[in-house]
Amino acid sequence: MAYLRSGVFLAPFHALTESPIMALERDMELLQHLDRLNYHEAWIGEHHSGGFEVIASPELFIAGAAERTRHIRLGTGVLSLPYHNPFILADRMVQLDYQTRGRAMFGVGPGSLVHDAKKQGIVPANQRRMMNEALDVIVELMRGDTITRKTDWFDLHDARLQLAPYSQPRMEMTVAAARSPAGALAAARHGLGMLSIGGTSNDSMKHHAGNWDLYEEQATLHGHVPDRKNWRIATLIHIAETREKARENVKFGLDAYCDYYRDVATFPIVPPDIENRFEYLTETGAACIGTPDDAIAFIERLQKGTGGFGVIMELAQNWADWNETKRHYELMARYVHPHFQKTLDWRTHSYNFANEHHTAFMAQSHAAIRAEIDKQAALRAKAAE
């Protein structure tokens, strides 16, 4: 079993009843909490409408989070390339690479909310083409090329970055891949990582596995070496000490989350005609709501269904209240992550070895102590003569 890194995908999701300033502050506190818990990475989304996913600039948020954290890597998850001039965006991300001393990662996609695109006069049918046009430019700029290129939405003349990337040869980049093959193809063309979103039901896992097969094939054709450690899969998990407590916890925010996906987002996370959302999510494998052992079994199922990947990404969904949400992440860090990161194996081996040889080792120890006692007694007896 390969080492599995841990991460979160912070869209974020916040109920309409909450103060936006408190919501943003809690997102920042979450990253600080994850940093202390040794989560490897967090990806922050870009959204401009709908009122539920309230971070408009992942770069701004990452810049602030980098000052409050020490270890966790911070990625744009994702920047919607059709919304930005590729030269300006590449320049901003290189600055972020410097400000974070290499902890920033660059995740890209076409944009997921149709109303975000519509508000900017972007035709949804053009978004994937625009993503590819921008990505080509960004990759070329980050390797030091000078670009002159004109499309129907940007016009570059001798564009060249003024700073080389802080991370060499460039900062880590990944492309979101959901239902269409566009993300897998774009990532493969440039040898970038892939971030799979869109659910973890059995049907979704088949789709993710198919996208990876396409990625492997196309990456090889383009002269890149595909590596599963650069594949991230996003899923839904909430755990507590017992299944009953986990189920009670998610009553806090599960309905608001599902309503948002039904009413506003691109596709419903639970079909509209389903009454018991909890049962649907858990029975279809779209989510794990249970105990640490349930989470371990759930992730093992995802590994088996895909053939393996490098990072398990938890969608930060705010199904539970703040205290129980923090407790969930602590349980994940204490009991779930070690199972997939081999941090328990050496300790267990050392304990078992000591246990198996305990009788022999203790006999030797007792004999050594007895010999010292007898030696001291003999010296005293000789001195008394």
N, C-alpha and C positions, 0 to 999 in steps of 0.2 A: 504494500500500500504506500503510494507516494505521499510525501509531506503535503498537507493541505493548509494553505494560509487562510486567515480569517479576515472578513471585511464586512462593511455595511454599505448599503446603497441608500443615501439620504436624499429623497426627492425634494423636499420633505413633504409629509402629509399632516395637515393641521385642520381640525374642525373649525367651522366658520364662527363658532361661539367664543373662540380664544382671542386674546390680545395678540396682535401680530408681533409686537416688540417682545413679549414674553415668550412667544413661540420661537422666535429667532434666537433668543438668549438660551432657551432650553436646548435647541439644536447645537449651539456652541458648547454648552455644558455636556451634552452627550458625547461630543468628540473628545472632550477632556477626560470623561469617564472611560471611554474606550481606550484612550491612550494609556491610562493607568492600568487597564486590564490586559494590555499587550495585544490588542487587536492590531493587525498588520496595516490595514488601510481603510479609508472611507472615501466614497465617491459622492459628490454633491451635484444635484441636478439644476437645470436651467428651465424656468417656466415663466410665462408672462401673462397668463390669464387663467380664469377658472376659480381663483381665490383660495384654493386648497393647498397648492404647492407654491410656496411663497418666496422662494429664493430666485431672484432674477439674474444674478451674476455669481456663478460659482467661484470665479476668480477672486472677487471681493471677499467672499465668505472664507475661502481658503487662506487668503492673506491674513485675515484676522485670526483664524484657527491656528495657523502656523506659529503665531506669537504666544498662543496659550497652551500648546502641546509640545512634546519633546521628541517622540519617536514615530508616531503614526504617520503613514504616507497619505497624501490628500490628493484626490483626483477630481477632475471635472466629469460628472457622470449624468448626462454628457452635455457638451456644448453643441448646440444645433448649428451646424456650419452654414446653412443657407441664410441665417440671420446676421452673418458677420462678413466683413471684408477679410479675405484670408490673410493678407499681408499684415493688417492691423492686429488680427487675432493672434497670429504667430508671434508677433512682436510682444504682445501682452503676456503670452504664455512663457516666452523666454525670460521676461522680467520676473514672472512668478517662480520660474525655475531657480533664478538667483536668490530671490527673497526667501525661499524655503530651503535653500542650500541643497537642492536636489530631491526634496521630499514631494514635490508636486508631480502629478501625472496628468496626461492629456487624453481625456476620453471624448470621442466625437460621435455624432449621429446626424440624421436628417431632420430631427424635430418630431416629437410624438403628438403634440396637441394641435389639431387642425386649426383651432381658433387662434393659436399663436401665429401660425403662418398667414391666415386670412387677414389678421389685423395689420400685417406688413405688406399686403398685396401679393403674397407668394402663393402661387397655384400649387396645391398639395401634390399634384402629379409630377411637378418639377423638382420636388425636394431631394429625391435620391440622386438625380442627375447633378443638382447643385452641390450636394455633399461631395460627390466624387470629384467635381471640378475644383472645389476648394481644397479637398484633402491632397490632391496631386500637388497643388501649389505649396501647401504647408510643409509637406514632406521634403520637397525640393528646397524650400527656403531654409529648413532646419539642417540641411546638409551643406549649406553655404552657397547655393546657386543664386544667380541673378535672373529674375523672371520678367519677361515682357509677354503679357497674355491678355487677351480681351474676350469676354463672354457677354451675354446679354444682361449680366448683373454685376460684373466688376471689370475694371480696366487698369492693368498694372504696367508700368513703364520702368524698366531697369530696377525693379524692386529687389532689394537685398537687405537682410537683417543687419543691424549695426552691432549686435552682440552675438557671439557664438553661444550655443547652448551651454549652460553650466554643467548639465549632465551630459557625459560623452558616451557614444557619439551624438545622442540626443535624448531628451526626456522620454520616459516610457509612454507609449501611445497605445490606445485601444479603440475599437469601433464597436458600437452597440449593434447587436443582431437580434431581431425579434422574429416576426413572422416571414418577412420577405428575405430572399437570399442576398439582398444588396449589402448588408453589413458584413457578412462572411466574405463576399467577393472583394469588397473594398479593403478589408483587413488583410486578406491573402495577397492582394496585388502589391502591397507595400511591406508585407512581413510584420504587421502589427498584431497586437493581442486582440482577443474577441471577448465581448461582454454579452452574455446571453440573457435576455429578459423575455418575459411573456409566459411565465408560469412553469410549474414542475409537475403537472399531472402526467399520467402515462403517455398521453398523446403529445403533450408538450415536450417530454423528454425524447421521444422519437424524432420530433422536429429539430431539437437542439443537436441530437446526434447526427442527423442528416446534414445540418449546417456545418458541423465540425468536419464531416467527411468531405464536403464541398470545399471547406477552407484548406484542409490538408492537400487535396488534389490541386487546387489553384495556387496555393503558396509554393508548392514544389515546382509547378510549371513556370513560376516567376522567379525561380532561383532562391527561394527562402526555405529555411528548415522549420517546419511546424513543430511547436512544443506545447504540450498540454498544460505546462505550468503557467502559460500566458492566457489560459482560458478561464474566464470567470463566469459563474452561474448564479443568478439572483433568485432568491426564493423567500418564502414567508415562514417565519418560525417565532413562536412565543412559548417559553417554558417556565415552569414553576416547580415547587417541591413535589406537588402531586398533580395528577391530571385534573382533578376536581378544582383545584385552586387555579390552574391555568385557564380552565374554561370560565371560571368566575371572573378572572382578571380581564379577559378580552371583551366582556360585556360593556366595558367602559367606552371602547371606541370602534369596535368591529363594524357596527351598522353604519356609522358615518363614513367609514372608509369604503365599504361596499356601495353605499349610495353614491359617493363621488364617482366611482368607476362606472356605475350604471348611468348616471345622469350627465357626466361631463367628459370623462376620460375617453380614450380611443376605443376601448372595448371593455365590457363588464367583467369583473373578476369572478362574479357569481351571476349566473343567468337570472333575469328578472323574475322568472316564475318560481324560483326556489325560495321556500319559506324559511327553512332551517339552514342558515348560512354556515354555521359552525360545522354541522355534519357534512355539508357539501364540500367545504374546503379540506377537511381532514380525510374524508372517505375517498375523494378523488386524488389525493396526494398533492393538491395545490398548496397545502400548508401543513405544518406540524404545530399542533397545540397540545402540549403535554409535559413530559418530564425530560431531564437530561438523557435518560436512556432512550426515550422516544426520539429525541433529536439525533442521537447517534445512529439509530436504525434508519431514520429518515434520510440522513446524509449518505449513509452507505447505499441506500436504494438509488440515490441520484448518481453516485459513482458507478454503480453497476449498470444503470440505464444509459450512461454516456460513454463508458469506457475510461472515465477519469478526467479530472480537471484540476486546476491549480489553486483556485480561491473559491470558497463558499461565501456568497454575498447575501447577507440578510437585509431584506427591505425594512427600513426603519419606519414602521407603520403606525406607531402610537395607538395600538389596540388597547393597551393597558394604561393605567395612570402612571405618573412619573416614577413613583417609588417602585412599583412592580416592574416597570420597564427597566429601570436600572438593575433590579434584582435579576431579571431575565438575562441581561448581558453578563452579570457576574457569574451566574450558573453556567452559561455557555463557556466562559473563559476558564472556570475552575474545573469543569467536568467533561465538557464536550470537546473543546479544542485539543486538550492533551491526548485524547484518544486518536486523533488524526495527525498529530505532530510528533509522535514517538517520544514525547517527553516523559512518559510513564515507563517505557520499556526498560531503560537502563536502571531506573530505581527499583523496578520490580525484580529484575535479574539480580541486582545486588542484594536485595532483601531475601530472595529465595535461596541464593547461594549461602548467605549467612545462616539462614534457618536450617538448611539441609546439613550443614557442617557444625551446627550449634553444639551438639553433645561433644564432638571431638575437640572443637576449639575451646570449650569451657573446661574440659578435662585438662588440656594443656595449660590453660590459664591457672587453674587451681593448683596444678602440680608446680608451676613456677612460683606461685605465691607460697605454697607449702615449703618449697626448697629454701626460699628466702627466710621464712620464719625459723626453719630448722637451723639454717646457717647462723642466724642471729643468736639463737639459743645456745648453739655450740660455742660461739665466741664469748658469751656471758659466762658459760660454765668454765671455760678455760681461764678467763680473767679471775674467777673466784678461787681457783686452786692456789 
